[in-house]
């Protein structure tokens, strides 16, 4: 995202006193980063939530559909629609789980592995850009703090 596009949101410092509220600051940051990440992923093309599903599969190898929805932090109904799209694009395969005809094991196809490798490389370059002002220790501290907040976050529903 170039500088002109970010200016419509103003400076973070201008959000005071709301910027003092962590939840508000995180929601503003999340909104802006989702916009940036969505633009970045159009180069492939992928949606951020599709990236999350493919990335989760790349990390675990394969997973039951229900477990995958937990890993990707998506409702089961949303996961079904995403997997339908990914399967139609030959990026994932869903195979019946032996012994449980209602469950499916989801795996990346060769094409899915190639796409997530390219997407991860793009995401990593983006990560380096947005964390350029942080030392390695600051970056780790940020990840640790976000993990703690995430752990304690009450999810709707």
N, C-alpha and C positions, 0 to 999 in steps of 0.2 A: 504494500500500500504506500503510495507516495505521500509526501508531506501535505499536499493540498487536501487530500481526502480526509486525513486525520484532523484537520483544522476545524471541520464542522462540529466536532465534539468538544473543542476547547481544550484547555490544559487541565490535567488532573488536579492541580493545585487550586483551580477555580471552583472545585466542587466542595470545598470546605463550607459548612461543617459536616456535610454528608460524607466526605472523604475520610473522616475520622472513624466512621462506622465500617468495620471490616467487611460485613456482609454486603454493604452497598458498594464498597470499593471492589470487592471480588465480582459482584454482578456487572459492574461497568467494565472491568477488565475482561471478564468472560465474554460479554457481548462484543466488545471490540475485537478480541482475538478470534472469536467465532467468525466474524466478518472477514478478517484477514485470512484465516485458515480456509474458509470456503472459497475465496478467490484463488488461493494457492492451489487447491485441489482441483479446480476447473481445468488445470493444465493437463490432467490425466484422462478423463474427468472422473472425479469421485466426490461424493458428499462427505462432510466431516463424520457423520455417524456411520457411513459405510466404511470409511477409513478405520474407525474404531473397531468395527466387527472384523474386518480383514486383519488388522493389527493383532487383535486378541487371538484369532486363529493362528496367526504366524507365531505367536508366543507359546501357545499350548499344543500346537500340532493338529489336534482335532478335539471336538467337544460336543457333548449333547446339546441340543438346541436350547434347552432350558438353562443350562450352565452358561452357555455363550451369552444369553441375554443378561445374565448377572454380571459377567465379565465386562460386557460392553455398556453396562448401566442403561439398558433399554427395556421397556415393557415387552412381555412375551408377544403381544399382538403386533407391536412394531417390528419385532425381530422376524416374525413370519413374513411380513411384507418385504423387508430388506433381503431376507434369504431367498425369497421368490425371485427378486430382481437379480441378485448375485448368481443364482443358479441358472437363470435364463441367459445371463451373459457368460456362462461357463467359467465363473470365477470360484465357485464353491460346488461341492457335491454333498447331497444329503442321502445318507444310507440308513435303512431301518436298523435300529438297535436290536441285536439278537436277544430274545427273551422278553422284549417289551415293544410290542407292535405300535404303541403310541409315540415312542421316543425315536429320535433320529440323531445319528452321529454326523456332524458337519465337519468337512475338511476342505482345505484349499485345493484347487486344481493347479496344474502347472502354470496356467495363465494367471490365476489368482496370486500365486507366489511371486511371479514376475511383477505384477502390478503393485503389490504391497511393498516389494523391495524398492521399486522406483518411487512410490509415494513416501516411504520412510526416508529415503535419501533427500527428497524435497523437504519433508517435515524437519529433518535434522538441520538442513541449511537454514531454514526459517528459525528454528530454535536457537541457532548460533547468533542470528541477527537480533532476535528480541532479548537475548540474555547477554549481549556483548558488554553491557555495562556492569555485569556481575562477575566477581571472581569465582573460581571453582568452589570455594568454601561458601560464598554467598548463594550460589546456585543450589548447592546441596542443602543449605539451611532453608531456602525457599521451598524446595521440594519436600523437605521434612515437615515444615510448618503446614503446607497445603495438605499433606497426608494426614496430619493430626486433625485439621479442620474437617477434612472429608470424612474421616472416621466418626467424628462426633455429629456430623450433619444429619438432621432428621429429614428423611425423604418424605415427600407428600404421598398420601394414600396409605 
